[in-house]
Amino acid sequence: MQQSQIMEDKIISAVRTFASSISSGSKVVADMSELVEVTSQLPLSSFDYWERIIRSEFSSAIREFIPPRWKVWSKPKELVTWLDLISWDGYKREKAVRALSGAAPNTFFFSLAVRRLNDWVPQVRKAAREKLLEIARSTDPEYVVEALCVALSNWNSWGRIEEADKEVLQEIICEKEIAKSLRFKLIMSASGPMPSLFSQLGRTTILDGQIEEIAKSAIQPSVRAKAYRSLFEGRVVWMEGRKWVWTDIRYCEGRLKPIVGERKLEIDTPLIYLLKRSSEDCSSIVRRVSAEILIRELGNLGIKARGFAERFASDSSHAVSERGKFALRKLDEAEGANAS
């Protein structure tokens, strides 16, 4: 049996066990232990799929286990649970967001709460704006950070999220322990959408003063490259979204144009120092950024420019060496013009 089918069977079993515990009149609190354990193993990259499976199975199991409405004497007290966050009923989703308090039991359930910021019911989104920060403060920062990494990488595709909703997520990001965990994840993660996360975190001030350390120590070369570019340019740039632009309205032709946001940085590190560090990086991705900046700053580096240009020209990466050779030609042209 395929691994995904095994996991699906575990999920269905855990959901039915949870639904059964809700219908038990002898329990005040439903038993989530099995459900928490199995959802902790789910990959967030397939979140939509697992959310649909759980919603469908939970809805079906509740109808099966809860006595009919006409059996008033056997009807248990209605409980609000974390799974009500994905109920088919918008009123239940809103009630769940407002009623839930305390920590989310794992990353999956905190992600369920975060995704209510993109809910199709405005009242649910409003409830999420009002309650999410409180839930985040109570939840293990590791769970919050894992959920935020996925949310921040995808929120530009969320069609219903508003600026106020993004501000709530930024407030969560700026919580001291969460900010610390996010910075650690940026540096130590060997995979995942960390370059995109770096850009989105640049909306806030949590990286200020730490970008040089990220440029030096991040495991992913693309993160180091983004950090160095931010230091060189004195700004952090991120993708706000995309908008449709007509190129020829007569033939209904157009394209999606990226919308870019930016925030200025106060950089005290000397340009020469940044060039030296980035030019010595083990990744050609970083060295390429360094070579681009060298070309841009040729007129400001004096005699040191040629040393950097010669180093890049002899680089093992074709993309880097081409930029180094271009810089050398520009320097030779400038020297020839001065000599004449």
Summary of the structure (lengths in Angstrom):
residues: 340
radius of gyration: 26.3
end to end distance: 78.4
largest distance: 103.2
contacts: 1012
relative contact order: 0.06
helix: 66%
strand: 8%
